[in-house]
Amino acid sequence: MRTLTSYSTLSLSLILGSSLLSTQVQAEEVCRSEPQAWFSAISSVRSSVEIQSCKNFDPDGAHVERGNDPVCGEFGLNEGERVESFQDALGLPCELIRLYRPDQVRLDDPLADLALACNLKFAEKRLKNKVSRNPEADEKISLRDARAKACAKQVFDRSNPIPANYRPFDPANPWSNYARDLELIEGSALTEEEKTKARDALTKGKLQVEGRKNPIDVKGIVETFETVMAQEQKTSGIAPKKGEPIRWSQEFRSCVGKAFAPYTHFSKTLGTLAIGLGMYLNPTGKEAPLHDWVMQQPDGSIEPAELFRQSYRLNDGDVYQTILTIENLLSRAWLVKERDQLEQTRKLRPIVHGVGPEMDTYGSWYHFFGTLLHGYSTNGFSARMVAEIEALGSFGLDGKVERQETHINRSGSKVGARLRRELREGEVEETEGALEFESYIQHEEDLTRKIRKKI
């Protein structure tokens, strides 16, 4: 579960697979009743000035008139000017707008939509430069981005309530699963001599083994989450609510949606997941208290059921926001190189089955709840397609099949779709034994033969 590029495999998959997926989405949109009447209704309520500004919108900002602000003039702003609305932002370049940070996720937030779309465009530019090996162009973008960030501090609130919380590097415990890996070696059927060799190889980071079987029992973990909700309804009176997935606002779509095709053909949830910006663009406001709870737990003790329970309580039973809050908390660090050295990561119990530094805790949890969020937000077919594209993209970048990551992606999408269906069909039910870790995480596969081959 390695990060070999500046952007996630899903981001690359989203860009390269856009033509195929947008065809499906466009076909679905044709079936909707009276699409032209819908657009006409939206257009009728905005002034001619607003419509004109939409028509002239340039996502690349090539024709932005320079302002007089010493820091932000390059981006079209005058001294003391701030960006507080969608219409304020339409005349500004994407490099600046992408740095907008809303204080709270909202179903109808065209400025946040514009910021996300600009981030997708920005990610595409950076990725194309890396693929085409154009360091000069990439350096130029980086320098302008640094100036945009300086400007953003003046015109946007850029605060983040969650600190990084790094743990000092410990040579005796170099990655989050190291202690668990030693236990797997000790509990294997290897001879004492083989165990010594395996420990030595592991300590040097040269032993890498992953299980073939899916570590997630889809039916089991759905029952686990249902059991959590049933218990909370019974003991605390917190009834489950499906919640409303974030979506592109009508104002954004009708005004500038076409300028950001094909990204606007995808769900807003998928667009956010592709670039890992949920914490910044879709904050629920519950991430900080969830983070505080995580930091109070012993290392390696937090299981998916209990993290779900705590987020469920904080979000008053809104299941979509429960999952979104967890994913936001995890996505806070997806580009951190030493993410397995974060205190937050060390609190999580490993869910993948394997041995070695590449079986990182962070990646598996982040991927699972990300695909779960997407599966919950859309139909099962779309969620499974994205999971398969993610697996294909990972193989293309790394040149190898990462079975555990592929299992995690597929399972997360299935769990999300199934959980939403269960909530739609009726009341949640408590299942005896469903909270036991072993009831939904499967680590029974014997890795002895795989380890023996590696040493």
C-alpha positions in Angstrom: 0.0 0.0 0.0 2.7 2.4 -1.1 2.4 5.9 -2.4 4.8 6.1 -5.3 3.5 9.4 -6.8 2.4 12.7 -5.5 -1.2 11.8 -6.1 -3.2 8.7 -5.3 -3.7 5.8 -7.8 -7.4 6.7 -7.7 -6.6 10.2 -9.0 -4.7 8.7 -11.9 -7.5 6.2 -12.5 -10.1 9.0 -12.4 -8.2 10.9 -15.1 -7.4 8.0 -17.4 -10.8 6.3 -17.0 -12.9 9.5 -17.4 -14.0 8.8 -21.0 -15.4 5.4 -20.1 -17.2 6.4 -17.0 -18.5 9.7 -18.2 -20.3 7.9 -21.1 -22.2 5.8 -18.5 -23.1 8.9 -16.5 -24.2 10.9 -19.5 -26.4 8.1 -20.5 -28.0 8.1 -17.1 -28.5 11.9 -17.3 -30.4 11.6 -20.6 -32.9 9.4 -18.8 -33.8 12.1 -16.3 -37.0 14.0 -16.9 -36.9 17.4 -18.5 -33.2 18.2 -18.1 -33.5 21.3 -20.2 -36.4 22.6 -18.1 -34.2 22.1 -15.0 -31.4 24.2 -16.5 -33.9 26.8 -17.6 -35.3 27.1 -14.1 -31.9 27.6 -12.6 -30.9 30.2 -15.2 -34.2 32.1 -14.8 -33.4 33.1 -11.2 -29.9 34.6 -11.9 -29.2 38.0 -13.2 -27.8 38.7 -16.7 -24.6 39.9 -15.0 -24.2 36.6 -13.3 -24.8 34.6 -16.4 -22.3 36.6 -18.3 -19.7 36.0 -15.6 -20.3 32.3 -15.9 -19.9 32.4 -19.7 -16.6 34.2 -19.3 -15.2 31.9 -16.6 -11.7 30.7 -17.4 -10.5 27.9 -15.1 -6.9 28.5 -16.2 -7.0 32.1 -15.2 -5.1 33.2 -18.4 -7.1 36.4 -18.7 -7.2 37.6 -15.1 -6.6 41.3 -14.7 -3.9 42.0 -12.3 -4.8 43.7 -9.0 -2.9 46.1 -6.8 -2.4 43.9 -3.7 1.3 43.3 -3.2 0.8 39.6 -2.4 -2.4 38.8 -4.2 -2.3 41.1 -7.2 -1.0 38.4 -9.4 -4.2 36.5 -8.8 -6.5 39.5 -9.6 -7.1 40.9 -6.1 -6.9 44.4 -4.9 -5.5 45.3 -1.5 -7.8 44.3 1.3 -10.1 42.3 -1.0 -11.4 38.9 0.3 -13.2 36.1 -1.4 -16.4 35.2 0.4 -18.8 33.9 -2.2 -19.0 31.8 -5.4 -19.5 34.9 -7.5 -16.5 36.6 -5.9 -14.4 33.6 -7.0 -15.5 33.3 -10.7 -13.1 35.9 -11.9 -10.0 34.4 -10.1 -7.6 31.7 -11.3 -7.9 28.1 -10.1 -4.5 28.1 -8.4 -6.0 30.4 -5.8 -9.6 29.2 -5.6 -8.4 25.6 -5.0 -7.0 26.7 -1.6 -10.5 27.8 -0.2 -11.4 25.9 2.9 -15.1 25.9 4.1 -15.7 25.8 7.8 -18.4 23.1 7.5 -19.6 20.7 4.8 -22.9 21.8 3.2 -25.1 20.1 0.6 -25.3 23.3 -1.4 -21.9 25.0 -1.5 -20.9 26.2 -5.0 -17.7 27.8 -3.7 -16.5 24.5 -2.2 -17.5 22.8 -5.4 -15.4 25.2 -7.4 -12.5 24.7 -5.0 -12.7 20.9 -5.5 -13.0 21.2 -9.3 -9.9 23.5 -9.3 -8.0 21.0 -7.2 -8.8 18.2 -9.7 -7.6 20.4 -12.5 -4.4 21.2 -10.5 -3.8 17.5 -9.8 -4.2 16.7 -13.5 -1.6 19.3 -14.5 0.9 18.0 -11.9 0.3 14.4 -12.9 0.7 15.0 -16.6 4.0 16.8 -16.0 5.3 13.9 -14.0 4.1 11.3 -16.6 5.6 13.3 -19.4 8.7 14.0 -17.3 8.6 17.7 -17.7 10.3 19.0 -14.5 10.6 22.6 -15.8 6.8 22.9 -16.2 6.3 21.2 -12.8 8.7 23.6 -11.1 6.9 26.6 -12.6 3.6 25.3 -11.2 5.2 24.7 -7.8 6.5 28.3 -7.6 3.2 29.8 -8.6 1.5 27.5 -6.1 3.7 28.8 -3.3 2.7 32.4 -4.2 -1.0 31.3 -4.3 -0.7 29.8 -0.8 0.8 33.1 0.5 -2.2 34.9 -1.0 -4.7 32.4 0.4 -3.5 33.2 3.9 -4.9 36.7 3.4 -8.2 35.9 1.7 -9.2 32.5 3.2 -9.3 31.0 6.7 -6.6 28.2 6.4 -6.7 26.9 9.9 -6.7 23.2 10.6 -7.9 21.9 14.0 -5.9 18.6 13.9 -2.2 18.5 14.5 0.1 16.1 12.8 1.2 14.4 16.1 4.4 12.7 14.9 6.0 10.1 17.0 9.8 10.2 17.1 11.3 7.5 15.0 12.0 4.4 17.1 14.5 1.9 15.5 13.1 -0.8 17.7 9.6 -0.3 16.3 10.2 1.1 12.8 6.6 0.7 11.4 3.2 0.4 12.9 2.8 -3.4 12.4 6.3 -4.4 13.4 5.4 -5.9 16.8 2.5 -7.8 15.2 4.8 -9.0 12.4 7.2 -10.5 15.0 4.3 -12.2 16.7 3.3 -13.8 13.4 6.8 -15.1 12.9 6.9 -16.5 16.4 3.5 -18.1 16.0 4.4 -19.7 12.7 5.5 -23.3 12.0 9.0 -22.2 11.1 12.0 -23.8 12.8 13.9 -21.8 15.3 16.7 -21.3 12.8 14.2 -20.1 10.2 12.6 -17.8 12.7 15.9 -16.2 13.5 16.5 -15.6 9.7 13.0 -14.2 9.3 13.4 -11.8 12.3 16.7 -10.6 10.9 15.2 -10.1 7.4 12.2 -8.3 8.9 14.3 -5.9 11.0 16.3 -5.0 7.9 13.0 -4.3 6.0 13.7 -7.1 3.5 10.9 -9.5 4.4 7.7 -8.7 2.7 4.8 -11.2 2.6 1.1 -10.7 2.1 -1.8 -13.1 2.4 -3.9 -14.1 -0.6 -7.2 -14.3 1.2 -9.6 -11.3 1.7 -9.1 -10.0 5.3 -12.6 -8.4 5.3 -15.7 -10.5 5.9 -18.2 -8.2 4.1 -21.4 -9.7 5.6 -19.7 -9.8 9.0 -18.6 -6.2 9.1 -22.0 -4.9 7.9 -23.6 -6.9 10.8 -21.0 -5.3 13.1 -21.9 -1.7 12.1 -25.6 -2.6 12.3 -25.0 -4.0 15.8 -23.2 -0.8 16.9 -26.2 1.3 15.6 -28.7 -1.0 17.3 -26.9 -0.8 20.6 -26.6 3.0 20.4 -30.3 3.4 19.6 -31.2 1.1 22.5 -28.9 2.6 25.1 -28.5 6.3 24.0 -31.6 6.9 21.9 -29.4 7.7 18.8 -31.5 6.4 15.9 -29.6 5.8 12.6 -30.2 8.2 9.8 -29.0 7.5 6.3 -27.7 11.1 5.8 -27.3 12.9 2.5 -24.1 12.4 0.5 -22.4 15.6 -0.7 -23.2 16.6 -4.3 -22.3 19.2 -6.8 -24.6 22.2 -6.3 -27.0 23.2 -9.0 -25.5 26.7 -9.1 -22.0 25.3 -9.7 -23.2 22.8 -12.3 -25.3 25.2 -14.3 -22.8 28.0 -14.2 -19.3 26.4 -14.7 -19.9 22.6 -14.7 -19.0 22.2 -18.3 -15.6 24.0 -17.8 -14.6 21.1 -15.5 -15.8 18.2 -17.5 -15.3 15.2 -17.2 -14.8 15.7 -13.4 -18.3 17.0 -12.9 -19.7 13.8 -14.4 -18.5 12.0 -11.4 -19.9 12.2 -7.9 -18.5 14.9 -5.6 -17.6 12.2 -3.1 -15.4 10.4 -5.7 -13.8 13.6 -6.8 -12.8 14.4 -3.2 -11.5 10.9 -2.5 -9.4 11.0 -5.7 -7.3 13.8 -4.3 -7.7 13.1 -0.5 -9.0 16.5 0.4 -12.1 15.6 2.5 -10.7 17.1 5.7 -10.2 20.4 3.9 -13.2 20.7 1.6 -15.9 18.6 3.4 -15.2 19.0 7.1 -18.0 17.7 9.3 -16.7 19.6 12.4 -16.5 16.3 14.3 -13.0 15.4 13.2 -11.2 17.2 16.1 -13.2 15.5 18.9 -12.8 12.1 17.1 -9.1 12.7 16.9 -9.0 13.6 20.6 -10.7 10.3 21.4 -8.3 8.3 19.2 -5.3 9.9 20.9 -6.6 8.7 24.3 -6.7 5.0 23.3 -3.8 2.5 23.8 -1.6 1.7 20.9 -3.0 -1.0 18.5 -6.4 -1.1 20.3 -8.8 0.7 18.0 -10.9 -1.6 15.9 -13.2 -0.5 13.0 -16.3 -1.2 15.2 -15.3 1.2 18.0 -14.1 4.0 15.6 -17.4 3.7 13.9 -19.3 3.9 17.2 -17.5 7.0 18.4 -18.0 8.8 15.1 -21.7 7.7 15.1 -22.2 9.2 18.5 -20.5 12.5 17.5 -22.6 12.7 14.4 -25.9 11.9 16.2 -26.6 8.9 14.1 -26.0 10.4 10.6 -24.4 7.4 9.0 -23.0 9.3 6.0 -21.4 11.9 8.2 -20.2 9.1 10.5 -18.2 7.5 7.7 -17.2 10.9 6.2 -15.8 12.0 9.5 -13.6 8.9 9.8 -12.4 9.2 6.2 -11.6 12.9 6.8 -9.6 12.2 9.8 -7.6 9.6 8.0 -7.2 11.7 4.8 -5.6 14.4 6.9 -2.2 12.6 6.5 -2.4 10.7 3.2 0.5 12.5 1.7 2.7 12.4 4.8 5.7 10.2 4.0 6.0 9.0 7.6 2.3 8.5 8.1 2.8 5.2 9.9 4.9 7.1 12.4 1.9 9.2 13.4 0.5 8.8 16.9 -2.9 8.5 15.3 -1.9 5.6 13.1 -0.3 3.7 16.0 -3.6 3.6 17.8 -5.3 1.5 15.0 -5.3 -2.3 15.0 -4.0 -3.8 11.8 -6.7 -5.1 9.4 -4.5 -6.5 6.6 -2.8 -9.9 6.8 0.8 -9.9 6.0 4.4 -9.3 7.2 6.6 -6.3 6.3 6.6 -2.5 6.1 4.4 -2.4 3.0 1.5 -3.9 5.0 1.0 -0.5 6.6 -1.9 0.2 8.9 -2.6 3.6 7.6 -3.0 2.7 4.0 -5.4 -0.2 4.7 -7.7 1.9 7.0 -7.6 4.9 4.7 -8.5 2.8 1.6 -11.2 0.8 3.4 -13.2 3.8 4.7 -12.6 5.7 1.5 -14.1 3.0 -0.7 -16.8 2.4 2.0 -17.8 6.1 1.8 -18.0 5.9 -2.0 -20.0 2.7 -1.9 -22.4 4.2 0.6 -22.8 7.4 -1.6 -23.5 5.7 -4.9 -24.8 2.6 -6.5 -23.0 -0.7 -6.0 -22.0 -1.1 -9.7 -20.3 2.3 -9.8 -18.5 1.6 -6.5 -17.2 -1.8 -7.7 -16.0 -0.2 -11.0 -14.0 2.4 -9.2 -12.5 -0.3 -6.9 -11.4 -2.3 -10.0 -10.0 0.7 -11.7 -8.0 1.5 -8.5 -6.6 -2.0 -8.5 -5.7 -1.7 -12.2 -4.1 1.7 -11.7 -2.1 0.3 -8.7 -0.8 -2.5 -10.9 0.2 -0.1 -13.6 2.2 2.1 -11.3 3.8 -0.6 -9.1 4.1 -3.4 -11.6 2.8 -5.9 -9.2 -0.5 -7.1 -7.8 -1.2 -5.9 -4.2 -3.7 -8.5 -3.2 -4.5 -7.1 0.3 -5.1 -3.6 -1.0 -7.3 -4.9 -3.8 -9.3 -6.9 -1.3 -9.7 -3.9 0.9 -10.9 -1.7 -2.0 -13.4 -4.2 -3.2 -14.7 -5.0 0.2 -15.0 -1.4 1.2 -17.2 -0.6 -1.8 -19.4 -3.6 -1.1 -19.8 -2.8 2.6 -20.8 0.8 1.8 -23.4 -0.2 -0.8 -24.8 -3.0 1.4 -24.9 -0.8 4.5 -27.0 1.8 2.7 -29.3 -0.8 1.3 -29.8 -2.3 4.8 -30.7 1.1 6.2 -33.1 1.8 3.4 -34.9 -1.5 3.9 -35.6 -1.4 7.6 -34.5 -1.2 11.2 -31.0 -2.2 12.1 -30.6 -5.4 14.2 -28.1 -6.5 16.8 -26.2 -9.7 16.0 -24.7 -11.7 18.8 -20.9 -11.8 18.6 -20.7 -9.3 15.8 -18.4 -6.9 17.8 -15.7 -9.5 18.1 -12.8 -8.5 15.8 -12.4 -12.0 14.5 -16.1 -12.0 13.4 -15.3 -9.6 10.6 -11.5 -9.5 10.2 -10.0 -12.8 8.9 -6.3 -13.4 9.7 -6.4 -17.2 9.8 -4.3 -17.8 6.7 -1.0 -19.5 7.5 1.9 -17.5 6.1 4.6 -20.0 7.0 5.3 -21.2 3.5 5.4 -17.7 2.1 7.9 -16.6 4.7 10.0 -19.6 4.2 10.3 -18.8 0.5 11.5 -15.3 1.2 14.3 -16.2 3.6 
